Amino acid sequence: MNGQQSACRILGVGVATLDLINAVDSYPPEDAEVRASGQRRARGGNCANTLSILADLGHPCAWAGTLAEDDGADFIRADLSAHGIDCTHAVHCPGGTTPTSYITLSQATGSRTIVHYRDLPELTAAAFARIPLESFDWVHCEGRNPGETCRMLGRCRRESPRLPISVELEKPRPGIEALFHGPDLLLIARAFALADGGSQIAADPGAWLAAMSQRTDARALVLGWGAAGAWLLERGGSPRRVPARPPERVVDTLGAGDTLNAGMIDGLLRGLEPLDALTSAVALAGIKCERAGLEGLAEAARTLRTL
């Protein structure tokens, strides 16, 4: 997986959303009415966020996903283009509605609560088949729509067997086990691990990761664990934990997992060993939690010499 170039061409497959973010002093109880201290509109989506950070880190990126034909889609397309992300592989879906996330961001804790609405088809394997794989040095997929995504991974392995692939496992979905085979790198969210192994794994995430490694042929597994940092398991090795870089004050955790994923991919493409790549990624995620949004992360990381 280790590359030798500082800038590599990355294809991301997943969703892009319209995020409506309300900042509140503290999270409201049920049936309450509170005033927001701030509001902003942003382009979101796990894959799109990861690509925007990778582009900020200097990698040419392209996004493959679906877009509605409404104002929200225009906003998403304009934002991705402003970040230098190629959208020519996006598929337009007449009659659909842009996926929208309604996000409440607590200023007291930096935590976020998301209500997501989606009425748009997922990208199909047939649409993915039209994308020239030879144009890319890395493919990153969200672990959603497992049947279609599995066929995408199969095509990559048949046509470009040396092309590195990462898959994000954010939450359990029917049939998601099909995505355990094919990727070089599995990027696993804490929510997925807890849902898969139960709350008891909180006492020993590394043990769950070791068990998970028996269910996949991935060469490396990364398990994000929030304020406790992240875990790494390379095939044939033992789980290792990278402690978090604690921010002085948690401002906004929205997109921290996407930042961790971007940092890990970037580190591997820069030729770092996986443990060093994860150390850099965890530091980048910590910087993200100190600030609102994703803008300027790469510059901040370079200033602090974490990249």
PyMOL commands that set and color helices and strands:
alter all, ss='L'
color gray80, all
select helices_A, chain A and resi 46-56+71-82+125-128+133-135+146-159+176-180+190-197+199-203+205-213+226-228+256-269+274-289+297-303
alter helices_A, ss='H'
color red, helices_A
select strands_A, chain A and resi 10-13+17-24+38-44+61-64+66-67+85-86+91-92+97-106+112-119+138-142+165-169+185-188+220-224+230-234+240-242
alter strands_A, ss='S'
color yellow, strands_A
deselect
rebuild
show_as cartoon
